[in-house]
């Protein structure tokens, strides 16, 4: 079975949904005490999203 992150990354043609999915998945991993596969990437995506929302 493909992981959620693989499904999300396979559909990059919808950038807003892809980004929301990646951030939701990363947030869920952190909430459950898991480790992010690429913490620097997650942080960069999150801070970019937050900066654009201001």
N, CA, C and O atoms as a MOPAC input file, in Angstrom:
PM7 MOZYME 1SCF
protein

 N      0.84600 1    -1.18000 1     0.00000 1
 C      0.00000 1     0.00000 1     0.00000 1
 C      0.88800 1     1.23900 1     0.00000 1
 O      1.87300 1     1.31700 1     0.73400 1
 N      0.52300 1     2.18900 1    -0.82700 1
 C      1.29700 1     3.42700 1    -0.89100 1
 C      0.98100 1     4.29200 1     0.31900 1
 O     -0.14900 1     4.32300 1     0.80800 1
 N      1.99900 1     4.98700 1     0.78700 1
 C      1.78900 1     5.87800 1     1.92500 1
 C      1.09200 1     7.15400 1     1.46300 1
 O      1.09200 1     7.48600 1     0.27800 1
 N      0.51100 1     7.84600 1     2.40300 1
 C     -0.18100 1     9.09700 1     2.10200 1
 C      0.76200 1    10.09500 1     1.44900 1
 O      0.37300 1    10.78600 1     0.50700 1
 N      1.98600 1    10.18100 1     1.93000 1
 C      2.92900 1    11.15200 1     1.37900 1
 C      3.24900 1    10.82700 1    -0.08400 1
 O      3.42500 1    11.74700 1    -0.88400 1
 N      3.33000 1     9.54500 1    -0.45400 1
 C      3.58300 1     9.16800 1    -1.83700 1
 C      2.40200 1     9.56400 1    -2.72200 1
 O      2.59400 1    10.03200 1    -3.84400 1
 N      1.20500 1     9.37900 1    -2.22700 1
 C      0.01400 1     9.75800 1    -2.99000 1
 C     -0.02500 1    11.26900 1    -3.17700 1
 O     -0.31400 1    11.75600 1    -4.27000 1
 N      0.26400 1    12.00600 1    -2.11400 1
 C      0.25100 1    13.46600 1    -2.19200 1
 C      1.30600 1    13.95500 1    -3.17000 1
 O      1.02600 1    14.81600 1    -4.00400 1
 N      2.51400 1    13.41700 1    -3.07600 1
 C      3.59200 1    13.86700 1    -3.94500 1
 C      3.35700 1    13.48800 1    -5.40300 1
 O      3.86100 1    14.16100 1    -6.30300 1
 N      2.60800 1    12.43300 1    -5.64700 1
 C      2.30500 1    12.03000 1    -7.02100 1
 C      1.34400 1    13.00100 1    -7.69800 1
 O      1.21300 1    12.98800 1    -8.92100 1
 N      0.67700 1    13.83300 1    -6.92100 1
 C     -0.31700 1    14.76000 1    -7.46300 1
 C      0.10600 1    16.21100 1    -7.28200 1
 O     -0.69800 1    17.04500 1    -6.86600 1
 N      1.33300 1    16.51000 1    -7.58300 1
 C      1.85000 1    17.86700 1    -7.40900 1
 C      1.22100 1    18.88900 1    -8.34300 1
 O      1.47200 1    20.08500 1    -8.20200 1
 N      0.43200 1    18.45500 1    -9.26600 1
 C     -0.19500 1    19.39100 1   -10.18400 1
 C     -1.23300 1    20.26500 1    -9.49100 1
 O     -1.74800 1    21.20300 1   -10.10000 1
 N     -1.54400 1    19.98600 1    -8.26200 1
 C     -2.42500 1    20.83300 1    -7.45700 1
 C     -1.61700 1    21.34600 1    -6.26600 1
 O     -1.71600 1    20.79800 1    -5.16900 1
 N     -0.82300 1    22.38900 1    -6.47600 1
 C      0.11700 1    22.83700 1    -5.44700 1
 C     -0.52400 1    23.17100 1    -4.10500 1
 O      0.03900 1    22.82600 1    -3.06600 1
 N     -1.66600 1    23.82100 1    -4.09000 1
 C     -2.27300 1    24.20100 1    -2.80800 1
 C     -2.70400 1    22.97200 1    -2.03400 1
 O     -2.48300 1    22.88600 1    -0.82600 1
 N     -3.31500 1    22.02500 1    -2.71600 1
 C     -3.73500 1    20.78900 1    -2.03300 1
 C     -2.53900 1    19.95200 1    -1.62500 1
 O     -2.52600 1    19.35400 1    -0.54900 1
 N     -1.52800 1    19.91300 1    -2.49400 1
 C     -0.32700 1    19.15100 1    -2.16900 1
 C      0.32400 1    19.70800 1    -0.90800 1
 O      0.69800 1    18.95500 1    -0.00900 1
 N      0.45800 1    21.03200 1    -0.84700 1
 C      1.09100 1    21.65400 1     0.31100 1
 C      0.27700 1    21.41900 1     1.57500 1
 O      0.84100 1    21.12200 1     2.62800 1
 N     -1.02200 1    21.54700 1     1.48300 1
 C     -1.88100 1    21.30500 1     2.64400 1
 C     -1.75200 1    19.86200 1     3.11700 1
 O     -1.71000 1    19.59200 1     4.31800 1
 N     -1.69100 1    18.95300 1     2.17500 1
 C     -1.54300 1    17.54300 1     2.53400 1
 C     -0.21300 1    17.24100 1     3.20100 1
 O     -0.15600 1    16.51700 1     4.19500 1
 N      0.85300 1    17.79800 1     2.65100 1
 C      2.19000 1    17.57900 1     3.22700 1
 C      2.25900 1    18.15200 1     4.64200 1
 O      2.79900 1    17.51800 1     5.54900 1
 N      1.71200 1    19.35000 1     4.82400 1
 C      1.73800 1    19.97300 1     6.15200 1
 C      0.85400 1    19.22100 1     7.14200 1
 O      1.21200 1    19.07500 1     8.31000 1
 N     -0.29800 1    18.74600 1     6.67700 1
 C     -1.18500 1    17.97000 1     7.55200 1
 C     -0.53200 1    16.65700 1     7.96100 1
 O     -0.58700 1    16.25800 1     9.12400 1
 N      0.08200 1    15.99500 1     6.99800 1
 C      0.75500 1    14.73100 1     7.27800 1
 C      1.90900 1    14.94000 1     8.26200 1
 O      2.05800 1    14.17900 1     9.21700 1
 N      2.71700 1    15.96500 1     8.02900 1
 C      3.82200 1    16.26300 1     8.93700 1
 C      3.34200 1    16.62100 1    10.32700 1
 O      3.92400 1    16.19200 1    11.32300 1
 N      2.27100 1    17.41300 1    10.39600 1
 C      1.69600 1    17.76200 1    11.69700 1
 C      1.18700 1    16.53900 1    12.43300 1
 O      1.36000 1    16.42400 1    13.64700 1
 N      0.56100 1    15.62600 1    11.70700 1
 C      0.05600 1    14.39400 1    12.32800 1
 C      1.21100 1    13.53400 1    12.84200 1
 O      1.13300 1    12.96300 1    13.93000 1
 N      2.27400 1    13.44700 1    12.05400 1
 C      3.44100 1    12.68500 1    12.50800 1
 C      4.00000 1    13.26600 1    13.80400 1
 O      4.30900 1    12.53200 1    14.74300 1
 N      4.12400 1    14.57600 1    13.84300 1
 C      4.66300 1    15.22900 1    15.03900 1
 C      3.72600 1    15.06300 1    16.23400 1
 O      4.18200 1    14.83700 1    17.35500 1
 N      2.42900 1    15.17400 1    16.00000 1
 C      1.45600 1    15.03900 1    17.08700 1
 C      1.48900 1    13.64100 1    17.70200 1
 O      1.22800 1    13.47600 1    18.89400 1
 N      1.80800 1    12.64700 1    16.89400 1
 C      1.87000 1    11.27000 1    17.38300 1
 C      3.25400 1    10.89400 1    17.91000 1
 O      3.48700 1     9.74800 1    18.29600 1
 N      4.17300 1    11.86600 1    17.92400 1
 C      5.51000 1    11.59900 1    18.44400 1
 C      6.44400 1    10.96700 1    17.43300 1
 O      7.49400 1    10.43900 1    17.79900 1
 N      6.07500 1    11.01600 1    16.17200 1
 C      6.90800 1    10.43200 1    15.12400 1
 C      7.99800 1    11.37800 1    14.66200 1
 O      8.07900 1    12.52500 1    15.10100 1
 N      8.82300 1    10.88100 1    13.77900 1
 C      9.91300 1    11.66500 1    13.19700 1
 C      9.56800 1    12.01300 1    11.75300 1
 O      9.06400 1    11.18000 1    10.99900 1
 N      9.84600 1    13.24300 1    11.39000 1
 C      9.64200 1    13.66700 1    10.00900 1
 C     10.75500 1    13.11100 1     9.14100 1
 O     11.91000 1    13.07900 1     9.56500 1
 N     10.42600 1    12.66800 1     7.92200 1
 C     11.47600 1    12.15800 1     7.03700 1
 C     12.48200 1    13.24100 1     6.63800 1
 O     13.66700 1    12.95900 1     6.46000 1
 N     12.00500 1    14.47500 1     6.49900 1
 C     12.87700 1    15.59800 1     6.12700 1
 C     12.43000 1    16.83300 1     6.92400 1
 O     11.66300 1    17.65000 1     6.41500 1
 N     12.90600 1    16.97300 1     8.17000 1
 C     12.45000 1    18.06500 1     9.03100 1
 C     12.73400 1    19.45700 1     8.46500 1
 O     11.93200 1    20.37100 1     8.65300 1
 N     13.85500 1    19.62700 1     7.78200 1
 C     14.19100 1    20.93900 1     7.22300 1
 C     13.19100 1    21.32400 1     6.13500 1
 O     12.77200 1    22.47900 1     6.05600 1
 N     12.81700 1    20.38000 1     5.31400 1
 C     11.83900 1    20.64300 1     4.25200 1
 C     10.48200 1    21.00400 1     4.84700 1
 O      9.83200 1    21.94800 1     4.39900 1
 N     10.05900 1    20.25200 1     5.85200 1
 C      8.78000 1    20.53400 1     6.50300 1
 C      8.78300 1    21.93700 1     7.10400 1
 O      7.81600 1    22.68300 1     6.95000 1
 N      9.85000 1    22.29000 1     7.77800 1
 C      9.95400 1    23.61300 1     8.39700 1
 C      9.93100 1    24.71200 1     7.34700 1
 O      9.26300 1    25.73000 1     7.52800 1
 N     10.65000 1    24.51600 1     6.25900 1
 C     10.67200 1    25.50300 1     5.18100 1
 C      9.28200 1    25.68400 1     4.57100 1
 O      8.84400 1    26.81400 1     4.35300 1
 N      8.58900 1    24.57900 1     4.29700 1
 C      7.23800 1    24.66000 1     3.72600 1
 C      6.26900 1    25.34800 1     4.67900 1
 O      5.45100 1    26.16500 1     4.26000 1
 N      6.36500 1    25.01600 1     5.94900 1
 C      5.47300 1    25.60300 1     6.94500 1
 C      5.72400 1    27.10100 1     7.10000 1
 O      4.77600 1    27.88600 1     7.12400 1
 N      6.98200 1    27.50100 1     7.20500 1
 C      7.26300 1    28.92900 1     7.38100 1
 C      6.91500 1    29.72600 1     6.12900 1
 O      6.45600 1    30.86400 1     6.23100 1
 N      7.12400 1    29.14700 1     4.95100 1
 C      6.71900 1    29.81700 1     3.71100 1
 C      5.21000 1    30.01500 1     3.67200 1
 O      4.72600 1    31.07900 1     3.28700 1
 N      4.47800 1    28.99800 1     4.06700 1
 C      3.00200 1    29.09100 1     4.08400 1
 C      2.52600 1    30.14000 1     5.07900 1
 O      1.62700 1    30.93000 1     4.79000 1
 N      3.14200 1    30.13600 1     6.25100 1
 C      2.76600 1    31.12400 1     7.27300 1
 C      3.10700 1    32.54300 1     6.82600 1
 O      2.32400 1    33.46500 1     7.05200 1
 N      4.25300 1    32.72800 1     6.20000 1
 C      4.65400 1    34.06400 1     5.73200 1
 C      3.70300 1    34.56600 1     4.65700 1
 O      3.38600 1    35.75500 1     4.62700 1
 N      3.24200 1    33.69100 1     3.77800 1
 C      2.30800 1    34.11800 1     2.73500 1
 C      0.92900 1    34.45700 1     3.28600 1
 O      0.17600 1    35.21000 1     2.66800 1
 N      0.60300 1    33.90700 1     4.43900 1
 C     -0.73000 1    34.16400 1     5.00800 1
 C     -0.79700 1    35.47800 1     5.79700 1
 O     -1.88600 1    35.93300 1     6.14800 1
 N      0.35100 1    36.08100 1     6.07400 1
 C      0.35600 1    37.32400 1     6.83900 1
 C      0.03800 1    38.52400 1     5.97400 1
 O      0.00200 1    39.65000 1     6.46900 1

